[in-house]
Amino acid sequence: MIVFSARAKTVLWTVFGLVFALLVVLPLAVIAVAAFAGSWNGVLPSALTLDHVRDALAGDNLSSLRVSVETAVIASVLAVAVGAWAAIAVRSAPRPVARTVDVLFHLPVSVPSVVVGLGLLIAFSKPPLLLNGTGALVVLAQAILVLSFSYSTVSAAVLRLDPQQERVASSLGASRARVLLRVVLPALLPAIGAAAGLAVALCMGELGATIMVYPASWRTLPVSIFTASDRGDLYFAAASALLLIAVTFVAVAVTGVLTRRRRAR
């Protein structure tokens, strides 16, 4: 519905602002306040402390953060590489093949993440490929979960490519590999960067499949947050969640900066 009235637009923007504040801003604000709360028996905390933040930045929790970052980076690289390759390759495939590939790449997002985790746990619990109890299974689970988003993001950009540019490059003697590296990939770089940023953000917060497959030696920060909240240590969980938000924001921002610099070259 298109709204032309200035008054109606004001009302709609006000409603949107209230809903956004209630569903997004308020929960984040509560987490930020709880991270520094010493006790909270009223509307606002009655005491403030840095103890929970210090605990979140030390010991096993800091190791969990490192594991989360490593897992997110590796899984995102795998998902973006495979998703971008499939999105580029499928455009020249016959329509039935393209539709089949499209369905397969969107399959992980159509089922609950715990189902993906359970499937991987069963599939790789016996030789010849035994991954159960290793960090590799966590990386694989997260890569599969974000693969659909990476493929969809790059596929949308592939549809907007101008095939005339590739024909011109080929007519000038460029090989198919050179056309791919010098024409296609640079045109898709913004989409690939967006897919990488989204993949990192999703992997940093992934819990459903991770909690099914993670070993004690490869424990991500979302798992630590869940464990802390499950045992009732909500202030420590809030401080860890605040740390997770900050690191995720930095990781996504760095991904965007690197993409823009690469595109400028």
C-alpha positions in Angstrom: 0.0 0.0 0.0 1.3 3.4 -1.0 0.7 6.2 1.4 0.7 9.8 0.1 -0.6 11.7 3.0 2.1 13.3 5.2 0.1 12.6 8.3 -0.4 8.9 7.4 3.4 8.6 6.7 4.1 10.2 10.1 1.8 7.7 11.8 3.3 4.7 10.0 6.8 5.8 10.8 5.9 6.3 14.4 4.3 2.8 14.6 7.4 1.3 12.9 9.7 3.2 15.4 7.8 1.9 18.4 7.7 -1.7 17.1 11.4 -1.6 16.3 12.3 -0.1 19.7 10.2 -2.7 21.5 11.4 -5.8 19.5 15.1 -4.8 18.8 16.3 -1.8 20.8 14.8 -2.8 24.2 16.2 -6.4 24.3 19.7 -5.2 23.4 19.5 -2.4 25.9 18.4 -4.8 28.6 21.4 -7.1 27.8 23.8 -4.1 27.9 22.4 -3.0 31.3 22.4 -6.6 32.7 26.0 -7.0 31.7 27.0 -4.4 34.3 24.4 -5.1 36.9 25.4 -6.2 40.4 21.9 -6.8 41.4 18.5 -6.1 39.8 15.4 -6.2 42.0 13.5 -3.2 40.7 12.9 -1.4 37.4 16.6 -0.6 37.1 19.7 -2.3 38.6 20.5 -1.2 42.1 24.2 -1.7 41.7 26.7 -1.6 38.9 29.8 -3.7 38.5 32.5 -4.6 36.0 33.0 -8.1 37.4 30.8 -9.9 34.8 32.5 -8.2 31.9 35.9 -9.1 33.4 34.8 -12.7 33.7 33.6 -12.7 30.1 37.0 -11.5 28.9 38.9 -14.2 30.8 39.5 -17.9 31.0 37.4 -20.4 29.2 35.0 -17.7 27.9 37.8 -16.0 26.0 38.7 -19.3 24.5 35.1 -19.8 23.5 35.2 -16.4 21.7 38.4 -17.4 19.9 36.7 -20.7 18.8 33.7 -18.8 17.6 35.7 -16.4 15.5 37.8 -19.2 14.0 34.8 -21.3 13.2 32.9 -18.4 11.7 35.8 -17.3 9.5 36.5 -20.9 8.2 32.8 -21.8 7.7 32.1 -18.5 6.0 35.0 -18.9 3.6 33.8 -22.4 2.7 30.2 -21.4 2.3 30.9 -18.3 0.2 33.4 -20.1 -2.0 31.0 -23.0 -2.7 27.9 -20.9 -3.0 29.5 -18.4 -5.3 31.0 -21.1 -7.5 27.6 -22.8 -7.7 25.8 -19.6 -8.5 28.2 -18.8 -11.3 28.3 -22.3 -12.7 24.5 -23.0 -12.7 23.6 -20.1 -15.0 25.0 -21.9 -18.0 23.4 -25.3 -17.0 20.2 -26.6 -18.5 17.0 -25.4 -16.7 16.2 -28.8 -15.0 19.8 -29.0 -13.6 19.6 -25.3 -12.5 16.3 -25.9 -10.7 17.7 -29.0 -9.0 20.8 -27.2 -7.8 18.7 -24.3 -6.6 16.5 -26.7 -4.5 19.5 -28.5 -3.1 21.3 -25.3 -2.0 18.2 -24.0 -0.3 17.5 -27.3 1.5 19.5 -26.5 4.6 17.5 -23.4 5.4 14.2 -25.2 5.0 14.8 -27.6 7.9 15.5 -26.8 11.6 19.2 -26.4 12.4 19.0 -29.1 15.0 18.0 -31.5 12.3 21.1 -30.5 10.3 23.2 -31.1 13.5 21.7 -34.4 14.2 22.1 -35.6 10.6 25.8 -34.6 10.6 26.3 -36.3 14.0 24.9 -39.6 12.8 26.5 -39.4 9.3 30.1 -38.8 10.5 30.1 -40.9 13.7 31.7 -43.9 12.1 34.5 -44.6 9.6 35.6 -44.1 6.9 35.0 -40.4 7.7 34.9 -40.0 11.4 34.4 -36.3 12.4 32.4 -36.8 15.6 34.2 -35.2 18.5 36.2 -32.8 16.4 36.0 -29.1 15.7 35.7 -29.9 12.0 32.2 -31.1 12.4 31.2 -27.7 14.0 32.8 -25.9 11.1 31.0 -28.2 8.6 27.6 -27.7 10.3 27.9 -23.9 10.3 29.1 -23.9 6.7 26.1 -25.9 5.6 23.7 -23.7 7.5 24.9 -20.4 5.8 25.5 -22.0 2.4 21.9 -21.2 1.4 22.3 -17.5 2.2 25.6 -17.3 0.4 24.2 -19.0 -2.7 21.1 -16.8 -2.8 23.0 -13.6 -2.4 25.4 -14.3 -5.2 22.7 -15.8 -7.4 20.7 -12.6 -7.3 23.8 -10.7 -8.4 24.5 -13.2 -11.2 21.1 -12.5 -12.7 22.0 -8.9 -13.1 25.3 -9.5 -14.9 25.5 -8.1 -18.5 26.5 -11.1 -20.7 27.6 -8.6 -23.4 30.7 -7.7 -21.3 31.8 -11.4 -21.3 31.2 -11.7 -25.1 33.3 -8.6 -25.7 36.1 -9.9 -23.5 36.0 -13.3 -25.3 36.0 -11.6 -28.7 39.2 -9.8 -27.7 40.9 -13.1 -27.1 40.4 -13.6 -23.4 40.2 -17.2 -22.2 37.2 -18.4 -20.1 39.4 -18.3 -17.0 40.5 -14.8 -17.7 36.9 -13.7 -18.3 35.9 -15.2 -15.0 38.7 -13.6 -13.0 38.8 -10.1 -14.7 35.1 -9.6 -15.7 32.7 -11.8 -13.7 34.2 -11.9 -10.3 34.9 -8.2 -10.0 31.3 -7.5 -11.0 30.1 -10.0 -8.3 32.5 -8.7 -5.6 29.9 -6.6 -3.8 27.5 -9.5 -3.6 30.3 -11.9 -2.5 31.3 -9.4 0.2 27.7 -9.1 1.4 27.4 -12.9 1.5 30.6 -13.1 3.5 29.4 -10.5 6.0 26.1 -12.2 6.4 27.7 -15.6 6.8 30.1 -14.4 9.5 27.2 -12.8 11.5 25.1 -15.9 11.2 27.9 -18.2 12.2 28.9 -16.1 15.2 25.4 -16.6 16.7 24.7 -20.1 15.6 23.5 -22.4 18.4 21.0 -25.0 17.2 23.3 -27.3 15.2 26.4 -26.4 17.1 25.1 -27.6 20.4 24.4 -30.9 18.8 27.9 -31.6 17.5 30.4 -29.6 19.5 33.1 -31.3 21.5 34.3 -30.0 24.8 37.6 -28.9 23.2 35.7 -26.8 20.6 33.1 -24.8 22.5 31.7 -21.7 20.8 30.6 -18.6 22.7 26.9 -19.0 22.0 27.1 -22.5 23.7 28.8 -20.9 26.7 26.1 -18.2 26.8 23.4 -20.9 26.7 25.1 -22.9 29.4 25.5 -19.8 31.7 21.8 -18.9 31.3 20.7 -22.5 31.8 22.5 -22.6 35.2 20.9 -19.2 36.1 24.0 -17.0 35.8 22.1 -14.4 33.7 24.5 -11.4 34.4 27.5 -13.4 33.1 25.5 -14.6 30.2 24.5 -11.0 29.4 28.1 -9.8 29.6 29.1 -12.7 27.2 26.3 -11.8 24.9 27.4 -8.2 24.8 30.9 -9.4 24.0 29.5 -11.5 21.2 27.6 -8.6 19.7 30.6 -6.4 19.8 32.9 -8.9 18.1 30.3 -9.8 15.5 29.9 -6.1 14.6 33.6 -5.7 14.3 34.0 -8.8 12.2 31.2 -7.8 9.8 32.6 -4.2 9.6 36.1 -5.6 8.8 34.6 -7.8 6.1 32.9 -4.8 4.5 36.1 -2.7 4.6 38.2 -5.5 3.0 35.6 -6.0 0.3 35.5 -2.3 -0.6 39.3 -2.1 -0.7 39.5 -5.1 -3.0 36.8 -3.6 -5.2 38.7 -0.3 -5.4 41.8 -2.0 -6.7 
